[in-house]
Amino acid sequence: MYDKLIEDEALNLSFYLEHYQTPKHQQNLAQFASLITEHKAFHSFLDSIRAQLMNAAGLPLDQPIPLTFSQARLDVTKNVLLTGQPNRLSQISEKAARLKAKMLQLSDYDAVLMQSLPLLFNADEYGAYEILNFKGNVCDLPLSGSLALISNLQQLSYASMFGLINYLKNKGTRIICRGFSPFASMNATYVLEGDPYHADVFLSDFFDEKVINQQFWINGKQIQENNGIAHYEVINKQPGKHILDVQYNGEIFRKTDTGHYYMDTILASGRFIYYVGSAHVQVRQTEAKHFMYAFSENPVTVVSWDNYNIDNVEIIKGGAMLKKLGNNSFTIIPQSYKPVTLKAGRFATFQYLVRPLPDPIASLGVSFSTISPGELAAQTSLSTRFSEDFDFDAPCTILDFHVTRFRQREDPEEMENQGNTFSKETRQLLETAMPGDRLLFDEIRVQCGQEPTPRTIAGLSLRVE
């Protein structure tokens, strides 16, 4: 999108310069055409570095970046950016410096523009770098950080190109462009949850006339303006994609060909995107689900992106018991059906819906609805199980049940049994069963997990053959 905008603006500029041909205009056109070619090459080089980083980490280019990596993947940034002679990081620094030098040369080293172009990046062969006013070392960056660094460089180069184009339009043509657009100079396109996100929002156009009464709105909230720049800062606690919707208006005095002045209104809008990742902490369940079962032990593991042990884990809402099993392993036992909110680390919170356990299924050790007298004689207790598609360890204990034996032309024989183990009377009833008899186990009361009251589950009917 930005490449197309640059090409359109360059075309508009070339139409004017070709119409008013001067040696200086011709020189500017040739230099600008060369600059656009080098700018595209710079972006292609950064795109190739991004692809090498993803490939070295074994990650596809079209999928989101995971927040945790093995140690081998954590070394990807160093292995890719600090290899070669000169290494790739030094090449990025050299290309960025050469690109900005050509921009300044094309502007005749205008003092204002020299201070305005945001493309400022320096790095050495050992991994130390400086971008704008931020210093760091790529050896300390995870893969997501190095990718964010590359994206930020691309954003800064686009901002510099737009600044140069608007400078040339105003200086060379004395025509104020109607294509006003705000631009956001962001400190990063990717931040961790709980870390501050900063953006300086300003118009991408330069004016000889002074713009007054400038107002900025970001996501519907007016932001204070200082010398044409609105500084936006927020701490996000919600991972994922975030959008900045920018609205701008200002007023400018313009002069007509007859020398008269009039007030004109500038209206502009733009949209910018950044991403927030889980801040150092994630909660993982044994199964890939986003809920918990009430009155049962739900195992979870709390981890950080740098594998640092997490101790400050607590339930802050919903009423649940938290048991630490060791290291970063816990079990959570909801004591009601209200959602449970877990806090881990300084900022990260995780909310889970709570569901009741499904009813277990009564079982007598056979998978069919028929049983032989020999198989029946071998049984010593009634048990419960869950359906095959329910993969959750939830113990349910049988408290008591009722069993009835039906035989043709005889009255049914009934027996009450306490617990799940067959009593002497129940065993005698079952051992005397004959082919053709039907057995019904019903009124089965079970205690599942820490549920406050027992539940009665569906009965079991078997035919003796």
Number of C-alpha atoms within 10 A of each C-alpha: 5 12 12 9 11 16 13 12 17 20 12 13 18 20 10 15 19 12 9 12 10 11 9 10 17 15 11 19 18 11 15 19 14 12 18 17 10 16 21 12 13 19 17 12 16 19 16 12 20 20 16 17 24 21 13 16 18 11 15 11 13 6 7 8 15 11 18 19 16 10 9 10 18 19 18 23 25 21 15 18 23 20 13 13 9 12 16 19 25 23 18 21 20 16 18 20 16 13 21 22 14 17 23 17 13 18 18 11 13 13 10 9 18 16 8 13 20 21 21 17 21 17 20 17 18 15 19 16 18 15 19 13 8 9 13 13 15 21 18 15 18 21 25 19 18 22 22 21 19 19 19 20 23 19 20 22 22 21 21 21 23 22 21 24 22 21 21 18 24 17 15 15 14 11 11 17 15 9 11 18 17 20 22 25 19 20 19 19 23 23 23 20 22 20 15 13 21 18 19 16 23 22 19 20 21 22 17 11 11 10 18 14 11 21 19 25 20 19 13 11 11 14 17 14 18 11 9 18 18 22 18 18 12 11 14 20 18 17 16 13 11 15 12 17 15 23 20 21 17 16 16 17 14 15 11 8 6 6 8 9 12 10 10 12 14 16 17 16 17 15 14 15 13 16 19 21 22 20 23 22 26 19 17 15 17 11 12 7 9 12 16 23 23 25 24 23 22 21 21 18 18 21 21 19 15 15 14 12 13 17 12 9 18 16 19 13 13 19 16 22 15 18 14 15 12 8 12 18 16 19 17 22 22 27 19 18 17 16 19 23 17 20 18 22 19 12 15 20 20 13 16 16 16 20 16 13 17 13 17 20 14 21 18 18 16 12 8 10 10 15 19 14 15 11 13 19 14 11 16 15 16 19 16 18 14 19 10 6 6 9 10 15 12 17 16 20 15 23 17 18 20 17 21 19 21 17 16 9 6 8 9 12 12 16 14 16 18 13 17 19 17 17 16 9 12 19 17 12 17 18 15 12 21 14 12 12 15 20 24 16 22 18 17 23 21 24 16 22 19 16 17 11 8 17 16 17 18 14 16 18 16 18 19 18 14
